[in-house]
Amino acid sequence: MTEKTKEKSRKKRSISSFTILAIILIVLAIITVIMGATGVEGVTGATIANVATAPVKGFTDALPVCLFVLVLGGFLGIVTETGALDAGIAALVKKLKGNELILIPILMFIFSIGGTTYGMCEETVPFYLLLAATMVAAGFDSVVGAAVVLLGAGCGVLGSTVNPFAVGAAVDSLSGTGIAVNQGTIIMLGVILWLVTLAISIVFVMRYAKKVKANKGSTIMSLQEQETMKAEFGEAQQETEEAEANPDKKLMTGRQKWTLVVFALTFVVMIVSFIPWEDFGIDVFNAGAATEEVTTQVSGDDISASWADAADAGALDGELTFTGDVEGTVTAEEQVSEGWSAFLTGVPLGQWYFDEATTWFLLMAIVIAVIGGLSESRFIKAFINGTADMMSVVLIIAMARSITVLMGETGLDIWILENAANALAGMSAVIFAPLSFLLYIVLSFLIPSSSGMATVSMPIMGPLANSLGFSTDVMIMIYSAGNGLVNLFTPTSGAIMGGLALAKIEYSTWLKFGGKLFIILGVVCAVILTAAMMIIPGAA
């Protein structure tokens, strides 16, 4: 068999991200059916309806993210139409000629800061496209671009220090248990995990990038992926080659320069807007906001109706009735004026989520179209084409979320957690820590959301560690590291699958690229956390 025939055969055997996610969904459904049929308590067998509706419910659940990605695609389509993006990349690569490798550690460190401070994850999606184009133009491949984003932000999340969606959610979930938490210990362990895993990842990515730069044949991408990469990112590479061939040629017009300034400002504002500044004691973006106390009269009928609504929603059980007349008052804080930075979306910077970010990118697409001199017809066409390019990414995000939906409906995730926690009781620290880490790795495939994982697991695992005389602070970092490690490669994460799709990388290629690295990072984290569990004392 010739090399060409082998390559064709390998292409035919390759399956898409959609198929991988569908297989996982069906396999997990079958597992729940078997468990339900054998009488396993706490697990309900998935029905055909559960499986059939899971992708639709996943889309509904992920709708804010999906809409954000679509509008983002339109925004990038407008920027691309101006020609500023390709020209800017060419100018950057020309300036760094011979020093392109320096981009990798700098950018990975920047992304990691976002990860460790506020859990940068879905917000990284737009950067996959940008970094893939930049790295291809610099002589690497799009795998390097994806690795810079995913491993950079991912190692930061793995070693979360003040990330409100990871350690913040974990500490909050323990608030009702009476267990004291030492934030200093959490930050110290977070910094160690963050910097150690980041250093390993930077070395790994730079070694691979150096090989690809020296020999394009050493890329891990298949021939089909390489062809797709050239078709998608070839213009930026061509601009770079032309700039090298004509050093005196003017790379950017005045309009393009201003377009790039606004383009950069757009992303800076997005990043600033997602960081929960008030959690860190910084309220500069909410300055001017004012509230007042409002007192409202309520009757027994009002209270009964509110109780019934809560019961219908599943938050409460039973009925509430009164035998006589009941009257009372409810006092609540009502906002009377918004902070200065809320003038655009109604929500101040630092409190934005995907609805506000989507609005911001939509407005800035219009601004860039004006600066770039695009006509109305060119704007509409470029915006629609940009959103069309993102449609596959949106569907992948929805499909990935469907797996989490199915797990919640069948109760398999909670069953695994509770039974594993019972099995861990009575073990020594040297065994308890690595097995708890392994448990979080398994659970994180089912619940990729860091805040969701904290809410579900920490009220069980925190008290368990405390009752065994182990440090709850270390248990919080075991959760953070386990969940963070899995979110470097899990197919149930819409951000990962969507980002890889933007970079034109098959999921199997990503596993092949980072498989050894993920194992190394897992072992390193297990060693650090086990040592910490043995050294750091539990609460008295």
Secondary structure, DSSP 8 states (H G I E B T S, - for coil): --HHHHHHHHHHH---HHHHHHHHHHHHHHHHHHHHHTT-TT-----HHHHHHHHHHHHHHTHHHHHHHHHHHHHHHHHHHHTHHHHHHHHHHHHTTT-GGGHHHHHHHHHHHHHHHH--SGGGHHHHHHHHHHHHHTTS-HHHHHHHHHHHHHHHHHT-SS-IIIIIHHHHHTTTTT----HHHHHHHHHHHHHHHHHHHHHHHHHHHHHHHH-GGG-SS-HHHHHHHHHHHHHHHHHHHHHHH-TTS----HHHHHHHHHHHHHHHHHHHHHS-GGGGT--GGGTT-EEEEEEEEEEHHHHHHHHHHHHHTTSS-S----SS--EEEEEEEEEEE--GGGTTTSS-TTS--HHHHHHHHHHHHHHHHHHTT--HHHHHHHHHHHHHHTHHHHHHHHHHHHHHHHHHHHTHHHHHHHHHHHHHTT--HHHHHHHHHHHHHHHHHH---HHHHHHHHHHHHHHHHHHTT--HHHHHHHHHHHHHHHTTT-TT-HHHHHHHHHTT--HHHHHHHHHHHHHHHHHHHHHHHHHHHHHS----
